[in-house]
Amino acid sequence: MKYIFEKYNHFDERDNRNKSTALIAIENEEQYGEYFITEIKNLNLHYLEEIVNSLKLVLSGNLQQYNFGYEVYSIDCNKNISSIIDIFTDDKIILELPTQEIYEFIRDWKDYLTENQLIP
């Protein structure tokens, strides 16, 4: 899983303020499903911290399974494989990938938001 995060600065004319937001770009993002990036961007810091801590437990074998999501997708993780599941399409599995990759992605996203003060 290859990805980059970027800070986008813009002027909001509605309230005359400069604002910043974080963007996610994932290589071959279409394979993750239409709403994957939106789902991840909507996770708040507290939930991101919970996800990172829980995935550490899964990867170490101290927790058998963990799932997380926002509105459209559930990401079901065991020690080796994580499945991105569309809960509105009969729990269709969109993609399976190593749990280590999901862990690193979510951890890096949380760290990026924190370091750049872009907390949603």
C-alpha contacts under 8 A as a table, 3 or more apart, distances in Angstrom:
res1	aa1	res2	aa2	distance
1	M	26	I	7.40
1	M	27	E	7.12
1	M	101	E	6.34
1	M	105	F	7.95
2	K	26	I	5.89
2	K	27	E	5.48
3	Y	24	I	7.14
3	Y	25	A	5.51
3	Y	26	I	4.27
3	Y	27	E	6.04
3	Y	105	F	7.93
4	I	24	I	6.06
4	I	25	A	5.37
4	I	26	I	6.64
5	F	22	A	6.80
5	F	23	L	5.58
5	F	24	I	4.78
5	F	25	A	6.40
5	F	109	W	7.54
5	F	112	Y	7.45
6	E	22	A	5.68
6	E	23	L	5.09
6	E	24	I	6.63
7	K	20	S	6.53
7	K	21	T	5.80
7	K	22	A	4.68
7	K	23	L	6.23
7	K	116	N	8.00
8	Y	20	S	5.45
8	Y	21	T	5.28
8	Y	22	A	6.03
8	Y	23	L	6.89
9	N	18	N	7.13
9	N	19	K	5.73
9	N	20	S	4.34
9	N	21	T	6.59
10	H	18	N	5.76
10	H	19	K	5.40
10	H	20	S	6.22
11	F	16	N	6.93
11	F	17	R	5.75
11	F	18	N	4.37
11	F	19	K	5.97
12	D	15	D	6.00
12	D	16	N	5.59
12	D	17	R	5.37
12	D	18	N	6.11
12	D	19	K	6.72
13	E	16	N	4.75
13	E	17	R	6.96
20	S	118	L	7.12
21	T	118	L	6.30
22	A	113	L	7.32
22	A	118	L	6.59
24	I	37	I	6.82
25	A	29	E	7.47
26	I	29	E	5.01
28	N	31	Q	6.05
28	N	32	Y	7.91
29	E	32	Y	5.55
29	E	33	G	7.32
30	E	33	G	5.49
30	E	34	E	6.31
31	Q	94	I	7.42
31	Q	95	L	6.92
32	Y	36	F	5.97
32	Y	84	I	7.31
32	Y	94	I	6.55
32	Y	95	L	6.18
33	G	36	F	5.57
33	G	94	I	6.37
34	E	37	I	7.91
35	Y	38	T	5.27
35	Y	39	E	6.03
35	Y	72	V	7.25
35	Y	73	Y	7.77
36	F	39	E	5.13
36	F	40	I	6.35
36	F	73	Y	7.28
37	I	40	I	5.19
37	I	41	K	6.09
38	T	41	K	5.11
38	T	42	N	6.29
39	E	42	N	5.39
39	E	43	L	6.92
39	E	69	G	7.08
39	E	70	Y	5.65
39	E	71	E	7.00
39	E	72	V	7.37
39	E	73	Y	7.28
40	I	43	L	5.54
40	I	69	G	7.95
40	I	70	Y	7.66
41	K	120	P	7.88
42	N	70	Y	7.23
42	N	120	P	7.17
43	L	47	Y	6.20
43	L	48	L	6.29
43	L	70	Y	6.93
43	L	120	P	7.54
44	N	47	Y	5.41
44	N	48	L	6.17
44	N	119	I	7.20
44	N	120	P	5.66
45	L	48	L	4.96
45	L	49	E	6.13
45	L	110	K	6.85
45	L	119	I	6.46
45	L	120	P	7.09
46	H	49	E	5.22
46	H	50	E	6.35
47	Y	50	E	4.97
47	Y	51	I	6.13
48	L	51	I	5.04
48	L	52	V	6.17
48	L	106	I	7.03
48	L	107	R	7.75
48	L	110	K	6.17
49	E	52	V	5.19
49	E	53	N	6.15
49	E	110	K	7.30
50	E	53	N	5.24
50	E	54	S	6.01
51	I	54	S	5.12
51	I	55	L	6.01
51	I	68	F	7.14
51	I	106	I	7.69
52	V	55	L	5.22
52	V	56	K	6.25
52	V	103	Y	6.42
52	V	106	I	6.64
52	V	107	R	5.81
53	N	56	K	5.18
53	N	57	L	6.56
54	S	57	L	5.10
54	S	58	V	6.32
54	S	63	L	7.61
54	S	66	Y	6.87
55	L	58	V	4.86
55	L	59	L	6.04
55	L	66	Y	7.12
55	L	77	C	7.75
55	L	99	T	7.91
55	L	103	Y	6.07
56	K	59	L	5.20
56	K	60	S	6.14
56	K	103	Y	7.53
57	L	60	S	5.15
57	L	61	G	6.16
57	L	62	N	5.00
57	L	63	L	5.20
58	V	61	G	5.16
58	V	62	N	5.91
58	V	63	L	4.55
58	V	64	Q	5.81
58	V	65	Q	6.22
58	V	66	Y	7.08
58	V	77	C	7.66
58	V	78	N	6.22
58	V	79	K	5.32
59	L	62	N	7.66
59	L	63	L	7.86
59	L	78	N	7.62
59	L	79	K	4.89
59	L	80	N	7.52
59	L	99	T	7.47
59	L	100	Q	7.21
60	S	63	L	7.63
60	S	79	K	7.57
61	G	64	Q	6.38
61	G	79	K	6.58
63	L	66	Y	7.50
64	Q	78	N	6.10
64	Q	79	K	6.98
65	Q	76	D	7.40
65	Q	77	C	5.67
65	Q	78	N	4.64
65	Q	79	K	7.30
66	Y	76	D	6.09
66	Y	77	C	5.25
66	Y	78	N	6.63
67	N	74	S	6.49
67	N	75	I	5.30
67	N	76	D	4.25
67	N	77	C	5.75
68	F	74	S	5.55
68	F	75	I	5.33
68	F	76	D	6.76
69	G	72	V	7.53
69	G	73	Y	5.58
69	G	74	S	4.45
69	G	75	I	5.94
70	Y	73	Y	6.47
70	Y	74	S	7.19
72	V	86	D	5.99
72	V	87	I	5.93
72	V	88	F	6.48
73	Y	84	I	6.54
73	Y	85	I	5.36
73	Y	86	D	4.70
73	Y	87	I	5.69
74	S	84	I	6.00
74	S	85	I	5.13
74	S	86	D	6.60
74	S	87	I	6.60
75	I	82	S	6.51
75	I	83	S	5.53
75	I	84	I	4.58
75	I	85	I	6.04
76	D	82	S	5.41
76	D	83	S	5.18
76	D	84	I	6.62
76	D	85	I	7.45
77	C	80	N	7.72
77	C	81	I	6.10
77	C	82	S	4.16
77	C	83	S	6.51
77	C	99	T	6.19
78	N	81	I	5.66
78	N	82	S	6.20
78	N	99	T	6.90
79	K	99	T	6.43
80	N	98	P	5.70
80	N	99	T	5.48
80	N	100	Q	7.46
81	I	96	E	6.49
81	I	97	L	5.63
81	I	98	P	4.58
81	I	99	T	4.97
82	S	96	E	5.54
82	S	97	L	5.45
82	S	98	P	5.88
82	S	99	T	5.00
82	S	102	I	7.40
83	S	93	I	6.33
83	S	94	I	7.34
83	S	95	L	5.77
83	S	96	E	4.42
83	S	97	L	6.63
84	I	93	I	5.83
84	I	94	I	5.51
84	I	95	L	5.35
84	I	96	E	6.38
85	I	91	D	5.60
85	I	92	K	5.51
85	I	93	I	4.46
85	I	94	I	5.70
85	I	95	L	7.50
86	D	89	T	5.58
86	D	90	D	7.30
86	D	91	D	5.18
86	D	92	K	5.26
86	D	93	I	6.44
86	D	94	I	6.76
87	I	90	D	6.15
87	I	91	D	4.50
87	I	92	K	6.96
88	F	91	D	6.56
89	T	92	K	5.62
93	I	96	E	7.44
97	L	101	E	7.17
97	L	102	I	7.66
98	P	101	E	5.44
98	P	102	I	6.88
99	T	102	I	5.11
99	T	103	Y	6.09
100	Q	103	Y	5.05
100	Q	104	E	6.17
101	E	104	E	5.19
101	E	105	F	6.12
102	I	105	F	5.10
102	I	106	I	6.14
103	Y	106	I	5.37
103	Y	107	R	5.97
104	E	107	R	5.08
104	E	108	D	5.88
105	F	108	D	5.20
105	F	109	W	6.07
106	I	109	W	5.04
106	I	110	K	6.12
107	R	110	K	5.20
107	R	111	D	6.14
108	D	111	D	5.03
108	D	112	Y	5.97
109	W	112	Y	5.07
109	W	113	L	6.22
110	K	113	L	5.29
110	K	114	T	6.21
111	D	114	T	5.11
111	D	115	E	5.95
112	Y	115	E	5.24
112	Y	116	N	6.04
113	L	116	N	5.36
113	L	117	Q	5.78
113	L	118	L	4.77
113	L	119	I	5.48
114	T	117	Q	5.08
114	T	118	L	6.42
114	T	119	I	6.33
115	E	118	L	7.89
